[in-house]
Amino acid sequence: MDLYGNDVLRTAYMYLRDKQRAEDVFQEVFLKVHRKYDRFRGKGSEKTWILSITINTCKDMLRSVWLRRVIPFLPNEHEVAAKDEDFTERIIASHQSKELLQSVLKLKTPFKDVILLYYYHELSTQEIGKILHISEGTVRSRLHRGRLMLKKMLEGRPDDED
C-alpha cells in the first residue's frame, strides 16, 4: 500500500470521479492483492498487476446494476469537487492543466485506458498490453488515435470519428 496506494487511489478517482467510490475501490483492490498475492506470477511488475486489478475493479463498479440505479441520486462531479477541493487538487496537481485531464476523462474507455496508463503511470506499451489483455500494436494504435481525439477536443473541433 505504501508503494502503490497513491497510484491506485488516483486511478480509481479518474475512472469513477467520486472520492468515496475511489476509496472503496482502493480498499477492495488491496484486499484482493492480499488474498491473491500467491497467484502473482511475476511476469510483469507488481505495479502493473495492481493497476490491472484497480482498472478491472473500477470497470466492475461502473457496470454494476446497483450503481446505475444510484447514480441519478448522487451529486454531480462538480458538486463533489466543490465540497472537497483539496482532494481534487491533489489528484490533478501532477497534470499540466485541468482542461487536459477533463478531455482525457471524456475519451471512450479504450483510449482513456491507454492514455492514463502511458502518460500518467508511465508504463510501457508492452506493460499496458498485459494489463488490458491486448496486443502491443493495439496499444500503440489506441495511443495514436487517443492523441488525435484529444487534439481535436482541445482545439474545439468536433470528433469526426464518432
Rosetta silent file (secondary structure, phi, psi, omega in degrees, C-alpha in Angstrom):
SEQUENCE: MDLYGNDVLRTAYMYLRDKQRAEDVFQEVFLKVHRKYDRFRGKGSEKTWILSITINTCKDMLRSVWLRRVIPFLPNEHEVAAKDEDFTERIIASHQSKELLQSVLKLKTPFKDVILLYYYHELSTQEIGKILHISEGTVRSRLHRGRLMLKKMLEGRPDDED
SCORE:     score description
SCORE:     0.000 S_00000001
   1 L     0.000  -36.132 -179.784    0.000    0.000    0.000 S_00000001
   2 L   -63.718  -40.297 -177.079    2.860    2.354    0.746 S_00000001
   3 L   -76.065  -41.492 -169.352    4.382    1.899   -2.709 S_00000001
   4 L  -118.960    2.570 -177.371    1.280    1.857   -4.910 S_00000001
   5 H   -57.607  -45.775 -179.963   -1.519    3.318   -2.778 S_00000001
   6 H   -63.929  -40.546  178.452   -1.426    6.761   -4.400 S_00000001
   7 H   -62.966  -42.369  179.960   -1.431    5.236   -7.897 S_00000001
   8 H   -64.637  -47.599 -178.258   -4.407    3.044   -7.037 S_00000001
   9 H   -63.721  -43.946  179.850   -6.389    5.908   -5.478 S_00000001
  10 H   -65.509  -42.456  179.100   -5.677    8.315   -8.335 S_00000001
  11 H   -62.619  -45.538  179.249   -6.526    5.738  -10.985 S_00000001
  12 H   -61.866  -41.095  179.935   -9.773    4.855   -9.218 S_00000001
  13 H   -65.554  -40.004  179.936  -10.685    8.532   -8.883 S_00000001
  14 H   -64.887  -35.039  178.255  -10.020    9.189  -12.561 S_00000001
  15 H   -75.681  -42.825 -169.772  -12.291    6.330  -13.547 S_00000001
  16 H   -98.020  -23.837  179.281  -15.060    6.934  -11.045 S_00000001
  17 L    56.617   35.097  179.502  -14.830   10.714  -10.440 S_00000001
  18 L  -149.855  123.700 -174.987  -16.049   10.236   -6.890 S_00000001
  19 H   -60.866  -47.545 -176.854  -13.854   10.313   -3.783 S_00000001
  20 H   -65.013  -42.885  178.943  -15.874    7.832   -1.720 S_00000001
  21 H   -66.316  -37.357  177.153  -16.183    5.299   -4.537 S_00000001
  22 H   -63.768  -40.019  177.462  -12.448    5.663   -5.274 S_00000001
  23 H   -66.291  -36.745  176.069  -11.689    4.966   -1.609 S_00000001
  24 H   -62.383  -44.714  178.710  -13.962    1.900   -1.737 S_00000001
  25 H   -63.383  -42.097  178.166  -12.072    0.611   -4.775 S_00000001
  26 H   -52.520  -50.652 -179.794   -8.764    1.346   -3.014 S_00000001
  27 H   -63.574  -44.787 -178.494   -9.769   -0.893   -0.115 S_00000001
  28 H   -63.186  -40.694 -179.983  -11.146   -3.607   -2.370 S_00000001
  29 H   -60.975  -47.236 -176.888   -8.009   -3.651   -4.526 S_00000001
  30 H   -73.599  -24.627  170.692   -5.678   -4.149   -1.601 S_00000001
  31 H   -66.997  -43.312  177.927   -7.931   -6.832   -0.130 S_00000001
  32 H   -63.069  -42.602  179.400   -7.762   -8.642   -3.480 S_00000001
  33 H   -61.179  -44.239 -179.622   -3.986   -8.199   -3.610 S_00000001
  34 H   -63.392  -44.185 -177.964   -3.635   -9.620   -0.113 S_00000001
  35 H   -71.246  -31.789 -171.983   -5.887  -12.602   -0.844 S_00000001
  36 H  -112.105   13.157 -175.987   -4.407  -13.373   -4.268 S_00000001
  37 H   -59.812  -30.845  178.907   -0.753  -12.448   -3.855 S_00000001
  38 H   -66.787  -16.738  177.654    0.234  -16.110   -4.148 S_00000001
  39 H   -88.014   -9.958  178.726   -1.208  -16.035   -7.699 S_00000001
  40 L   -66.891  118.926 -172.468    1.097  -13.204   -8.762 S_00000001
  41 L   -91.544  -12.281  179.089    3.398  -14.889  -11.271 S_00000001
  42 L    78.147   13.005  178.441    5.975  -12.145  -11.606 S_00000001
  43 L   -68.164  -31.601  175.006    5.645  -11.949  -15.400 S_00000001
  44 L  -123.007 -171.135  178.695    5.223   -8.189  -15.074 S_00000001
  45 L   -79.654  161.357  175.419    5.875   -5.759  -12.280 S_00000001
  46 H   -59.393  -39.970 -178.712    3.804   -5.652   -9.102 S_00000001
  47 H   -60.088  -44.671  178.930    2.659   -2.182  -10.105 S_00000001
  48 H   -59.920  -44.766 -179.688    1.335   -3.463  -13.435 S_00000001
  49 H   -63.317  -45.027 -178.795   -0.523   -6.277  -11.684 S_00000001
  50 H   -67.871  -40.450  177.736   -2.032   -3.965   -9.054 S_00000001
  51 H   -66.554  -33.116  175.557   -3.101   -1.356  -11.633 S_00000001
  52 H   -63.376  -44.358  176.384   -4.723   -4.115  -13.658 S_00000001
  53 H   -61.869  -41.361 -179.917   -6.735   -5.133  -10.597 S_00000001
  54 H   -61.147  -50.076 -178.461   -7.616   -1.463   -9.997 S_00000001
  55 H   -61.800  -45.063  179.757   -8.880   -0.888  -13.535 S_00000001
  56 H   -64.622  -37.754  177.888  -10.901   -4.096  -13.538 S_00000001
  57 H   -66.240  -40.667  176.801  -12.423   -3.269  -10.143 S_00000001
  58 H   -63.320  -44.596  179.469  -13.399    0.199  -11.392 S_00000001
  59 H   -62.898  -39.977  176.764  -14.943   -1.249  -14.530 S_00000001
  60 H   -61.184  -42.378 -179.861  -16.889   -3.765  -12.442 S_00000001
  61 H   -64.969  -41.100 -179.599  -18.193   -0.949  -10.269 S_00000001
  62 H   -67.996  -28.744  178.743  -19.220    1.107  -13.292 S_00000001
  63 H   -82.371  -14.309 -174.261  -21.051   -1.899  -14.758 S_00000001
  64 L   -56.374  130.164  178.155  -22.869   -2.625  -11.533 S_00000001
  65 H   -61.171  -41.981  179.928  -26.649   -2.614  -11.915 S_00000001
  66 H   -58.943  -44.337 -178.015  -27.000   -1.167   -8.437 S_00000001
  67 H   -63.064  -41.363  179.361  -24.684    1.696   -9.286 S_00000001
  68 H   -61.011  -31.122  177.989  -26.613    2.586  -12.452 S_00000001
  69 H   -75.906  -30.577 -174.862  -29.723    2.942  -10.322 S_00000001
  70 H   -85.953  -29.677 -174.954  -27.995    5.091   -7.707 S_00000001
  71 H   -50.890  -42.661 -179.052  -26.079    7.482   -9.986 S_00000001
  72 H   -60.568  -19.684 -178.087  -29.063    9.778  -10.683 S_00000001
  73 H   -97.141   -7.260  178.673  -29.291   10.456   -6.948 S_00000001
  74 L   -83.165  150.216  175.424  -25.614   11.188   -6.389 S_00000001
  75 L   -64.099  150.467 -179.916  -24.343   14.769   -6.567 S_00000001
  76 L   -71.868  167.040 -173.571  -22.672   15.598   -9.836 S_00000001
  77 H   -61.062  -28.145 -179.851  -18.889   15.673  -10.042 S_00000001
  78 H   -71.217  -37.240  177.210  -18.787   19.482   -9.842 S_00000001
  79 H   -67.757  -41.251  178.829  -20.632   19.484   -6.516 S_00000001
  80 H   -62.507  -46.522 -178.884  -18.338   16.777   -5.153 S_00000001
  81 H   -62.681  -39.297 -179.869  -15.259   18.684   -6.303 S_00000001
  82 H   -65.438  -34.455 -179.413  -16.534   21.921   -4.776 S_00000001
  83 H   -75.291  -26.479 -175.000  -17.052   20.207   -1.413 S_00000001
  84 L  -135.313   62.267 -175.909  -13.620   18.641   -1.373 S_00000001
  85 H   -62.387  -33.749 -179.634  -11.305   20.902   -3.352 S_00000001
  86 H   -60.486  -45.967  179.978   -8.210   19.714   -1.513 S_00000001
  87 H   -63.101  -47.492 -179.824   -8.682   16.136   -2.682 S_00000001
  88 H   -60.077  -42.222 -179.629   -9.440   17.206   -6.243 S_00000001
  89 H   -64.724  -38.283  177.644   -6.398   19.480   -6.329 S_00000001
  90 H   -64.300  -36.801 -178.147   -4.129   16.661   -5.130 S_00000001
  91 H   -66.971  -42.621 -173.992   -5.487   14.420   -7.873 S_00000001
  92 H   -98.553    2.258 -177.045   -4.877   16.866  -10.711 S_00000001
  93 L   -60.093  -33.321 -177.212   -1.773   18.590   -9.334 S_00000001
  94 L   -81.780   -3.936  179.149    0.575   16.452  -11.439 S_00000001
  95 L   -95.872  150.056 -177.135   -1.227   17.326  -14.667 S_00000001
  96 L   -68.103  -32.049  179.878   -0.391   20.389  -16.689 S_00000001
  97 L  -155.670  152.031  176.089   -3.983   21.578  -16.869 S_00000001
  98 H   -64.608  -36.204 -179.000   -7.492   20.739  -15.737 S_00000001
  99 H   -61.384  -41.105  178.999   -8.687   21.044  -19.314 S_00000001
 100 H   -65.077  -46.877  179.476   -6.357   18.285  -20.466 S_00000001
 101 H   -60.932  -43.814  179.125   -7.421   15.948  -17.661 S_00000001
 102 H   -62.340  -37.714  178.142  -11.095   16.639  -18.333 S_00000001
 103 H   -67.023  -42.034  177.987  -10.550   15.907  -22.010 S_00000001
 104 H   -60.610  -43.325 -178.051   -8.782   12.638  -21.232 S_00000001
 105 H   -67.672  -20.129  178.088  -11.647   11.603  -18.954 S_00000001
 106 H   -83.032  -13.821  179.961  -14.131   12.280  -21.769 S_00000001
 107 L   -64.865  154.171  173.790  -12.426    9.807  -24.085 S_00000001
 108 L   -63.728  150.795 -172.961  -14.048    6.431  -24.655 S_00000001
 109 H   -48.448  -46.556 -178.193  -12.713    3.801  -22.264 S_00000001
 110 H   -59.614  -35.683 -179.369  -10.273    2.031  -24.645 S_00000001
 111 H   -80.981  -39.328  178.138   -8.495    5.306  -25.415 S_00000001
 112 H   -61.095  -43.855 -179.203   -8.730    6.679  -21.874 S_00000001
 113 H   -55.119  -53.447 -175.218   -7.181    3.475  -20.500 S_00000001
 114 H   -68.997  -37.664  178.782   -4.063    3.611  -22.664 S_00000001
 115 H   -62.422  -47.619 -179.453   -3.581    7.382  -22.297 S_00000001
 116 H   -63.876  -44.213 -178.002   -3.769    7.206  -18.477 S_00000001
 117 H   -69.965  -35.972 -177.692   -1.505    4.183  -18.214 S_00000001
 118 H   -76.472  -51.597 -174.670    1.063    5.511  -20.689 S_00000001
 119 H   -87.454  -40.049 -174.553    1.325    9.162  -19.664 S_00000001
 120 H   -81.340  -45.067 -178.288    0.108    9.187  -16.093 S_00000001
 121 L   -96.835   -3.452  176.075    1.587    5.920  -14.829 S_00000001
 122 L    54.972   42.579  176.580    4.480    5.946  -17.314 S_00000001
 123 L   -90.192  153.631  178.224    4.025    2.307  -18.275 S_00000001
 124 L   -76.078  163.946  178.316    5.447    0.877  -21.488 S_00000001
 125 H   -63.891  -31.631  177.619    3.189   -0.182  -24.336 S_00000001
 126 H   -66.086  -44.990  179.070    4.139   -3.789  -23.549 S_00000001
 127 H   -64.433  -40.498  179.206    3.052   -3.415  -19.887 S_00000001
 128 H   -62.935  -42.353  177.852   -0.194   -1.727  -20.940 S_00000001
 129 H   -58.147  -41.652  178.752   -0.916   -4.576  -23.330 S_00000001
 130 H   -65.626  -42.444 -179.133   -0.525   -7.068  -20.485 S_00000001
 131 H   -63.231  -45.541 -174.036   -2.804   -5.055  -18.172 S_00000001
 132 H   -91.792   -3.553 -179.780   -5.545   -4.622  -20.772 S_00000001
 133 L    60.229   46.680  176.548   -5.070   -8.029  -22.433 S_00000001
 134 L  -134.317  165.164 -178.766   -4.476   -6.533  -25.876 S_00000001
 135 L   -73.859  158.629  178.325   -1.535   -6.601  -28.274 S_00000001
 136 H   -62.128  -35.562  177.366    1.216   -4.020  -28.122 S_00000001
 137 H   -63.632  -38.429  177.575    0.242   -2.877  -31.644 S_00000001
 138 H   -65.876  -38.632  177.415   -3.309   -2.231  -30.459 S_00000001
 139 H   -60.327  -48.609 -179.231   -1.929   -0.180  -27.566 S_00000001
 140 H   -62.505  -39.791  178.700    0.121    1.962  -29.960 S_00000001
 141 H   -63.246  -44.918  179.704   -2.864    2.371  -32.278 S_00000001
 142 H   -66.946  -35.795  175.699   -5.127    3.455  -29.409 S_00000001
 143 H   -61.503  -47.038 -179.507   -2.469    5.873  -28.153 S_00000001
 144 H   -60.732  -50.313 -179.356   -2.217    7.437  -31.602 S_00000001
 145 H   -65.199  -38.460  178.320   -6.000    7.689  -32.057 S_00000001
 146 H   -62.982  -41.475  177.157   -6.450    8.923  -28.479 S_00000001
 147 H   -61.692  -42.441  178.945   -3.899   11.694  -29.036 S_00000001
 148 H   -63.292  -41.691  178.557   -5.707   12.765  -32.214 S_00000001
 149 H   -63.463  -42.194  178.165   -9.041   12.833  -30.363 S_00000001
 150 H   -62.993  -42.128  179.425   -7.510   14.909  -27.556 S_00000001
 151 H   -59.099  -45.180  178.899   -6.006   17.327  -30.058 S_00000001
 152 H   -62.651  -44.025  179.844   -9.420   17.822  -31.676 S_00000001
 153 H   -61.439  -45.271 -176.545  -11.104   18.314  -28.294 S_00000001
 154 H   -71.195  -25.885  176.165   -8.521   20.825  -27.115 S_00000001
 155 H   -86.471   -4.446  178.368   -8.722   22.737  -30.389 S_00000001
 156 L    80.064   15.614 -179.966  -12.501   22.812  -30.051 S_00000001
 157 L   -93.416  146.544  176.208  -13.133   20.784  -33.190 S_00000001
 158 L   -69.292  151.304  178.588  -15.796   18.072  -33.283 S_00000001
 159 L   -85.783  112.510 -177.448  -14.617   14.469  -33.406 S_00000001
 160 L   -71.778  -17.279 -174.015  -15.468   13.145  -36.862 S_00000001
 161 L   -80.991  -11.223 -179.047  -14.873    9.522  -35.846 S_00000001
 162 L   -91.008    0.000    0.000  -17.965    9.226  -33.590 S_00000001
